[in-house]
């Protein structure tokens, strides 16, 4: 079975990956040798704040996105 993501689903999948990466980084598990997910998210959305605040803001953005393509 093949799943194809289109439109909004691609963006939502990326944000979910960033959210998961930030949660792992908060536990001390690094998934990248380069820039961390928190820095990527802060730069992309131009947000400031603690890791927990950024995670909550990103979760709100993800929840507000429709699941339709």
Secondary structure as UniProt FT lines:
FT   HELIX           8..26
FT   TURN            27..28
FT   HELIX           37..45
FT   HELIX           51..64
//
